[in-house]
Amino acid sequence: MSLYEHSEARGGLRVDKKATRTDSKIQNRRFVLQCIYGNPSTSRADVSRTTGLTRATVSEIVSDLLDEGLVLEVGTAPSGGGKPPTLLAIAEDSHHLITVRLGASRWTGSLLTLRRRIIRSTTVNSAGRRGAPAIDALREFVGELIDSTPEHVLGIGIATPGTVTPDGMVREATMIDWHGAEVGELLTEHFSIPTHVANDANAIALAEHSLGAHQTNDLLAIKIGTGVGMGVIVDGRPFAGEGFAAGEIGHISILASPFGNGGHGTIEDVTSAVAFARHLGIGDPSFVDSGTVFRETARRLAAGDGDAIEMVDNGGKGLGTVLAMATGILDVKTVVVCGPVTQLGEAFLESTRSEMVARAGPAHDPRTQVVYGTVDRAEEHGAAMLVLIRELGIL
């Protein structure tokens, strides 16, 4: 069962059918795989003790995993009396994973081992790739990554802006001009390799929750780049909402524009790289590279530039306005800010925190933390984890 299936996305806990013999076998296999995956090496006896499964059941499952090449026997452990136990480990390089991170100005494709060790990455300029031609370009890009490895590819993980359904349809991604694009199905059929697609902020949330240093089962991950998005983890599960659009905060109107024009701007109007580029006159407004924009803003901020200081303050306040509502409604105490905006440093987060306190007033919980992400290349790792969850049931 996928963490991103509809019932999981809604947080459903009701059991609506009995477990069949096949269901139990699959569950046990995943349990054994998780146990082996979670250790550098372990024995059949240790797996049996950890899972509570009989040694006979564990031996049968391990035999299948050895035949499939997913697990290796890697030596023996010291004997406690009798025959030394044989150690098992995940065959890290027996299968590879492919991930693609889709951005407004560039796409990054990576080849990873089963333990998510990145073997190689390649980046291409994505400017002008929209609509159907973008799908053709993505198919070609993925094909090149597949051709770069002689190993079996377990699955393909795509992290994309926009609203994504559990079966990999991109309902709406304005940045790429995809509307009802069956990205997952098209790539799966073309390559005969399972392809799983997730919203980029949701991929980041999954990685930060599972791999980050936050130690919480409830987390909001805010990605700020060309646009602004939010991934939501509640009770240790990704939360997607009824229409799979939970966290689409970019076009939420804040109470008033901070630029004194009497208007009501959205969060993206004050916090995104596009907003920073427009108000600070950085680069070509029609082609915004978010990394370059925030890097230049950080340079000006360090030099004491008044416009940059004001923009960072306004951007942080805009985010704080939305987060005061989000954390108040969901009662989530950990907010992780990710993406190129992290180059702005603590000044941005201080404005965010102070505005959250001002907006929430006495209702603000002082335990609420707003911090930068701790996982490097979180989108790729989140997309890889999605493949591992759905194909092997391991995390």
C-alpha positions in Angstrom: 0.0 0.0 0.0 1.4 3.4 -1.0 1.8 6.2 1.4 0.3 8.4 -1.3 -2.8 6.3 -2.0 -6.0 8.2 -1.6 -7.0 6.7 1.7 -3.5 7.4 3.1 -3.6 11.0 1.7 -6.8 11.6 3.6 -5.2 10.0 6.7 -7.9 7.2 6.7 -7.4 4.6 9.3 -10.6 2.5 8.8 -10.0 -1.1 7.6 -12.6 -1.9 5.0 -11.6 -5.5 4.1 -9.9 -8.4 5.6 -6.3 -9.2 4.9 -5.9 -12.0 2.3 -3.1 -14.6 2.4 -1.5 -12.6 -0.4 -1.8 -9.4 1.6 -0.1 -11.0 4.6 2.7 -12.4 2.5 3.4 -9.0 0.9 3.2 -7.3 4.3 5.7 -9.8 5.8 8.1 -9.4 2.8 8.1 -5.6 3.3 8.6 -6.0 7.0 11.7 -8.2 6.4 13.0 -5.9 3.7 12.6 -2.8 6.0 14.5 -4.7 8.7 17.4 -5.5 6.4 17.4 -2.1 4.8 17.6 -0.4 8.2 20.9 -2.0 9.1 24.3 -2.2 7.5 24.1 -6.0 8.0 21.9 -8.3 10.0 21.2 -12.0 10.4 18.1 -14.1 9.7 17.8 -14.7 13.5 18.0 -10.9 14.2 15.3 -10.3 11.6 13.1 -12.9 13.2 13.6 -11.4 16.6 12.9 -7.9 15.3 9.8 -8.7 13.2 8.3 -11.4 15.4 8.1 -13.7 12.3 9.1 -17.3 12.6 12.6 -18.3 11.4 11.0 -20.5 8.8 9.0 -17.5 7.4 12.0 -15.2 7.4 14.2 -17.8 5.7 11.6 -18.3 2.9 11.3 -14.6 2.3 15.1 -14.1 2.4 15.5 -16.9 -0.1 13.2 -15.1 -2.5 15.1 -11.8 -1.9 18.4 -13.5 -2.6 17.1 -14.9 -5.9 15.8 -11.5 -6.9 19.2 -9.9 -6.2 17.8 -7.4 -3.7 19.7 -8.9 -0.8 23.2 -10.3 -0.5 25.0 -12.6 2.0 28.0 -10.6 3.2 29.8 -12.9 5.6 29.3 -14.2 9.1 28.9 -12.8 12.5 30.8 -14.1 15.6 29.3 -17.2 16.9 27.6 -17.3 20.3 27.9 -21.1 20.2 27.2 -23.3 17.2 27.2 -22.3 13.6 28.1 -18.6 13.0 25.1 -16.7 11.6 25.2 -15.5 8.0 24.9 -11.7 7.6 22.5 -10.1 5.1 22.6 -6.7 3.5 20.8 -4.8 0.8 22.4 -5.3 -2.6 22.8 -1.5 -3.0 24.0 -1.6 -6.6 21.8 -4.4 -7.9 19.1 -2.0 -8.9 19.3 1.7 -9.5 16.8 4.6 -9.1 16.2 7.5 -11.4 14.9 10.9 -10.2 14.2 14.1 -12.0 13.6 17.4 -10.3 11.6 19.8 -12.6 12.3 23.5 -12.1 11.3 26.6 -14.0 14.8 27.3 -15.4 16.5 23.9 -15.1 15.9 20.2 -14.7 18.2 17.9 -12.7 18.3 14.2 -13.3 20.1 11.8 -11.0 21.0 8.1 -10.9 21.0 6.6 -7.3 21.6 3.3 -5.7 19.0 1.5 -3.6 20.4 3.4 -0.5 19.9 6.7 -2.3 23.6 7.3 -2.9 23.8 9.6 -5.9 26.0 8.1 -8.5 25.7 10.9 -11.1 23.6 13.9 -11.8 23.0 16.0 -14.9 21.3 19.3 -15.3 19.7 20.8 -18.4 18.2 24.2 -19.2 14.5 23.9 -19.2 13.6 27.5 -20.3 10.7 27.4 -22.8 9.9 23.7 -22.2 6.2 23.8 -21.6 3.1 21.7 -22.5 3.4 18.7 -24.7 7.0 19.5 -25.8 8.0 19.4 -22.2 6.7 15.9 -21.9 8.7 14.9 -25.0 11.8 16.5 -23.6 11.3 14.8 -20.2 11.0 11.4 -22.0 14.2 12.0 -23.8 16.0 13.2 -20.6 14.9 10.1 -18.7 15.9 7.9 -21.6 19.5 9.3 -21.4 19.6 8.5 -17.6 18.4 5.0 -18.2 21.0 4.4 -20.9 23.7 5.6 -18.4 23.4 2.5 -16.2 23.8 -1.2 -17.0 21.8 -2.1 -13.9 18.1 -2.8 -13.7 16.2 0.4 -12.9 13.7 -0.2 -10.1 11.7 2.9 -10.7 11.6 6.5 -11.8 10.7 9.3 -9.4 9.6 12.8 -10.6 9.4 15.9 -8.4 7.4 18.6 -10.2 5.6 21.8 -9.4 1.9 21.6 -9.4 -1.0 19.5 -8.1 -0.3 15.8 -8.6 -2.7 12.8 -8.1 -1.4 9.5 -6.6 -1.4 7.8 -10.0 1.0 10.4 -11.4 -1.3 12.7 -13.3 -0.3 16.4 -13.0 -3.6 18.1 -12.7 -2.2 21.6 -12.8 1.3 22.9 -13.2 1.1 26.4 -14.6 4.9 26.8 -14.6 5.2 24.0 -17.1 1.8 24.4 -18.7 0.6 21.0 -17.8 -3.1 20.5 -17.3 -4.2 16.9 -16.7 -0.9 15.6 -18.0 -0.6 11.8 -17.5 3.1 12.0 -16.8 3.4 8.9 -14.7 1.4 6.7 -17.1 3.2 8.0 -20.2 6.7 7.3 -18.8 5.7 4.0 -17.3 4.3 2.8 -20.7 7.2 4.2 -22.7 10.0 2.7 -20.6 8.2 -0.3 -19.0 9.5 1.1 -15.7 7.3 2.1 -12.9 7.2 5.9 -12.7 6.0 7.8 -9.6 5.3 11.5 -9.6 5.0 13.9 -6.6 4.6 17.6 -6.0 8.1 19.0 -5.3 7.2 20.4 -1.9 5.7 17.1 -0.9 8.9 15.3 -2.0 10.9 17.7 0.2 8.5 17.2 3.1 9.0 13.4 2.8 12.8 13.7 2.8 12.9 16.2 5.6 10.6 14.2 7.8 12.4 10.9 7.2 16.0 12.0 6.8 16.2 15.4 8.5 17.1 16.2 12.1 13.7 17.4 13.2 12.4 14.4 15.1 8.7 15.0 14.7 5.7 13.3 13.1 4.1 16.7 12.2 5.9 19.0 9.8 5.4 21.7 7.2 8.0 22.0 4.5 8.0 25.3 2.6 9.8 25.4 -0.7 10.6 28.9 -2.0 12.1 29.3 -5.4 10.4 30.6 -8.6 7.2 29.9 -6.8 6.1 29.0 -3.3 4.7 25.7 -2.2 4.1 23.7 1.0 4.3 20.0 1.8 2.4 18.7 4.8 3.3 15.7 7.1 0.7 14.9 9.7 1.0 11.9 12.1 4.0 10.7 10.1 2.1 10.6 6.8 2.1 12.9 3.8 -1.2 14.8 3.7 -2.5 15.6 0.3 -6.1 16.6 0.9 -9.4 15.8 -0.9 -8.2 17.2 -4.2 -4.5 16.5 -3.7 -3.8 20.2 -3.5 -3.0 20.6 0.2 -0.1 23.0 0.6 -0.8 25.0 -2.5 -0.3 28.3 -0.7 1.4 30.3 -3.5 -1.7 32.2 -4.5 -3.2 32.8 -1.1 -3.8 36.5 -0.7 -2.1 38.1 2.3 -4.0 40.8 4.2 -2.4 43.7 2.4 0.5 44.4 0.0 3.6 45.5 1.9 4.5 47.9 -0.9 2.0 50.6 0.0 0.0 50.3 -3.2 -3.3 49.6 -1.4 -3.6 46.1 -3.0 -3.8 42.6 -1.7 -0.9 40.6 -2.9 -0.3 36.9 -2.8 2.5 35.2 -0.9 4.3 34.7 -4.2 4.0 38.4 -4.9 6.3 39.1 -2.0 8.3 35.9 -1.3 9.2 34.2 -4.6 12.3 34.7 -6.6 10.1 36.3 -9.3 9.0 38.9 -6.7 12.6 39.6 -5.6 13.8 39.8 -9.2 11.0 42.3 -10.1 11.3 44.6 -7.1 15.2 44.6 -7.0 15.7 44.7 -10.7 17.7 41.5 -10.9 18.1 39.9 -14.3 15.5 39.3 -16.9 11.9 39.2 -15.4 10.8 36.8 -18.2 13.5 34.3 -17.3 14.1 34.0 -13.5 16.8 31.7 -12.2 15.9 31.5 -8.5 19.3 30.5 -7.3 20.9 33.5 -9.0 18.2 35.9 -7.7 18.5 34.9 -4.1 22.3 34.8 -4.3 22.4 38.3 -5.6 19.9 39.5 -3.0 22.0 37.9 -0.2 25.1 39.8 -1.6 23.2 43.1 -1.5 21.8 42.3 1.9 25.3 41.7 3.3 26.4 45.0 1.7 23.7 46.9 3.6 21.5 47.7 0.5 18.3 49.3 1.8 16.1 47.9 -1.0 17.4 44.4 -0.3 16.9 44.7 3.4 13.3 45.9 2.9 12.5 43.1 0.4 13.9 40.4 2.7 11.9 41.8 5.6 8.7 42.0 3.5 9.2 38.5 2.1 9.7 37.1 5.6 6.6 38.9 6.9 4.5 37.6 3.9 5.5 34.0 4.8 4.9 34.6 8.5 1.4 35.8 7.7 0.5 32.6 6.0 2.3 30.4 8.5 0.5 32.0 11.4 -2.7 30.6 9.9 -1.3 27.3 8.8 0.4 26.4 12.1 -2.7 27.7 14.0 -5.1 25.5 12.1 -2.9 22.3 12.0 -1.2 22.8 15.4 2.2 21.9 13.8 5.2 23.0 15.7 7.9 22.4 13.0 8.2 24.5 9.9 11.1 23.7 7.5 12.0 26.3 4.9 13.8 24.9 1.8 14.9 25.9 -1.7 17.2 28.7 -3.0 15.7 31.2 -0.5 17.9 29.6 2.2 20.7 31.8 0.8 19.1 34.8 2.6 20.1 33.4 6.0 18.6 34.2 9.3 17.4 37.7 8.4 14.6 36.2 6.4 13.6 33.7 9.1 13.7 36.3 11.8 11.1 38.4 9.9 9.0 35.3 9.4 9.1 34.4 13.1 8.3 37.9 14.3 5.3 38.2 11.9 4.0 34.8 13.0 4.1 36.0 16.7 2.4 39.3 15.7 -0.3 37.7 13.8 -1.1 34.9 16.2 -0.7 37.0 19.3 -1.4 35.1 22.6 -2.4 32.1 20.5 1.2 31.7 19.3 2.9 28.6 20.6 6.5 29.5 21.6 7.4 25.9 20.8 6.8 26.5 17.1 10.1 26.3 15.2 10.9 27.9 11.8 14.2 26.6 10.5 16.0 25.9 7.3 16.0 22.4 5.9 18.8 19.9 6.8 18.6 17.5 3.9 20.8 18.3 0.9 19.1 17.8 -2.4 15.8 17.0 -0.6 13.7 16.8 -3.8 15.8 14.0 -5.3 15.9 12.1 -2.1 12.2 12.5 -1.6 11.5 11.3 -5.1 13.8 8.3 -4.6 12.0 7.5 -1.3 8.7 7.5 -3.1 10.0 4.8 -5.5 11.3 2.7 -2.6 8.0 3.0 -0.7 5.8 2.1 -3.6 8.0 -0.6 -5.2 9.5 -2.3 -2.2 7.5 -1.0 0.8 10.7 0.3 2.5 11.6 3.7 3.8 
